[in-house]
Amino acid sequence: MVKIFDGKKKTKLGTEKRPAVVNVQTEERWKEVASIFEKNGWKYIIGLEPDKPEDIADLEILLNPPKTKIAEKEVGRNEPCPCGSGKKYKKCCGK
């Protein structure tokens, strides 16, 4: 399955329009997770399901947001080769 950008901006996780959804197994864990959400001011929905495995993926995303990656500049064909040979990249390592 290929994801295609549909032109719509996704709403931020932990807001009214897109609350974080987690499932826990015990009442104690429910209170612990709820306090984390409350402390950070995030909107959430917590399901208490003792017979299912715990799922706190949305909480982990909010606590550890992905870092922005900066692409390194690529060497142009007519620039000097980064290996230090003195030749143009296209005649040296850019074969």
C-alpha positions in Angstrom: 0.0 0.0 0.0 1.4 3.4 -1.1 0.5 6.4 0.9 -0.3 9.5 -1.2 -0.5 13.0 0.2 -4.1 14.1 0.0 -3.4 17.8 0.5 -5.0 17.9 3.9 -3.0 18.8 7.0 -3.2 16.3 9.8 -4.3 17.6 13.1 -1.9 17.5 16.0 -2.0 14.5 18.3 -3.3 15.3 21.8 -5.8 18.0 20.7 -9.6 18.2 20.8 -9.9 17.1 17.2 -7.4 14.3 17.6 -7.1 13.0 21.1 -4.5 10.4 22.0 -6.0 7.0 22.4 -4.4 4.4 24.7 -5.5 1.1 26.3 -4.3 -0.1 29.8 -5.0 -3.2 31.8 -5.3 -1.9 35.4 -7.0 0.9 37.3 -3.6 1.9 38.8 -2.0 2.2 35.3 -5.0 4.2 34.1 -4.4 6.8 36.9 -0.7 6.9 36.1 -1.2 7.4 32.4 -4.1 10.0 33.0 -1.8 12.0 35.2 0.9 12.2 32.5 -1.7 13.5 30.0 -3.1 16.0 32.5 0.3 17.3 33.5 1.1 18.0 29.8 -2.3 19.4 28.9 -3.0 16.8 26.2 -6.5 15.5 25.3 -6.9 11.8 25.6 -9.1 8.7 25.7 -8.1 5.8 27.9 -9.6 2.4 27.6 -9.5 0.0 30.5 -9.3 -3.5 29.0 -7.8 -6.1 31.4 -8.0 -8.9 28.8 -6.1 -7.0 26.0 -2.4 -6.1 25.9 -1.5 -2.5 26.9 -1.2 -0.1 24.0 0.3 3.3 24.8 1.8 4.1 21.3 0.1 7.6 21.1 1.5 8.5 24.6 5.0 7.4 23.5 4.8 9.6 20.3 3.8 12.6 22.4 6.5 12.1 24.9 9.2 11.4 22.3 8.3 13.5 19.2 10.1 12.6 16.0 13.1 14.8 15.2 13.3 16.8 12.0 15.8 15.4 9.6 18.0 17.7 7.5 19.2 16.3 4.2 22.9 16.7 3.5 23.8 18.6 0.3 24.8 16.3 -2.5 27.9 16.9 -4.5 27.2 18.4 -8.0 28.6 16.8 -11.1 30.9 19.7 -11.9 32.1 20.4 -8.4 35.5 19.2 -7.1 35.5 15.6 -5.9 35.2 15.3 -2.1 37.9 12.5 -2.1 40.5 15.2 -2.6 41.8 14.1 -6.0 41.4 17.5 -7.6 39.3 16.1 -10.4 35.7 17.0 -11.0 33.2 14.7 -9.3 31.8 13.4 -12.6 35.3 12.3 -13.8 36.3 10.7 -10.4 33.9 9.1 -8.0 30.7 10.1 -9.7 30.8 7.4 -12.4 
